[in-house]
């Protein structure tokens, strides 16, 4: 009796549909994801059990390095009127005007320098050095605010209690509070608009300087950014 021949089937799998789904998923995640912004230092935030999320809009982030260098990041609304770039452009003009008034200086920024600042996510230089810093290339600006390469990087801050002659950190925060964006003022009042971010190795006395300045300015509501604790911690 002859053997029954089994008809061989093709092992070729049509991947066209799978490729289409992959491209669609990739496009979706690219359009909906919030990319991490570049920061002068990399920090590992301490762990906690808090599950309250820090907002991504109408937020000022104060970054404190382990050595006490202070940097600020400002995020506005998604709306074009109060976008991050528009808010930063308004902020830098107000800060320079306020500094000139308090310290009797005459710092003037060009339109190009204002635009450069508006596109900068996080900043941390003395106001006197601001103009020269904005005229540098992107690479040189990054190096200038890197504490590992420039120990003097950061916004000047001390335990000043005299608001008639505010330090530079207080000038920045006061001008942020007075931005025309009504949501920014409301967020700060509710304690949702200010977040202090620091590495877990940063000592309390470094962070206390920032908190003391905020409380001196009656900005008593702010949050400390942490990472969620794991089951092993």
Phi, psi and omega in degrees: 000132182287154179286144177278123180277126179271127182290124180283134178258150181291137178270003180289128179249126179284112183264009183301312181296318179297321178296319179298316180296319180298315180296319179296317179295317179299317178297318180299312182292326178294323183279334185256349183280149173257113184281144178293133179275148180291136180235154182299329180225155175264126181238149173249107185291150178293160182270151174205174180263002181290135180248013179285126182274139175281132181295159179260351179237156181052051186225134170248123180256127177255111182264126181244122180281164178302335180267001176097004175293136185245132178231155181232140173232138181237126176240126179266210179275170171282336178298138185297329181296318181246037180293164181302316181295318179296319180294319180293323178296317178292320182299310185296324178295316181293321180296313181297318179297318179294317180295317178300321182290317183287318187253011175054050177246179181222058179282130180232129179255143176280166178299324179294320179291323177296318179296318178299317179295319182300334181267004182265124182289306184233139184225158181188075176221159174294148184297327177296328181270356188299314183297313179296323179295319181291339179275353179281165173289165180303317181297317181291325178295319178297319180294323184294326182261013176269111182303334180290333180255338180220097182301339181271006179298151178116164179277126180303132182211144175211184182272052183286135178247354183265098183283352173285339174227071187293152172282177187292323177298318180293325176296314179301311184292322178295319179290327176296316180298326184267013176299155183290345179292110182295332180290330179295313179298317180296320180295319179294320180296324181279352181085012180260351189262353180235125178232128177262127182239129181211158177288153181295344178270354179289127183286157185299324183297330177291318180286328181299325179300317179294313181296321179297319178296318179296318180291327175298327180271010181066022173263076189273351181250118177203167181239155175253125183283131180224169173255149182289134180293144175271173181293335183279346185269000000 
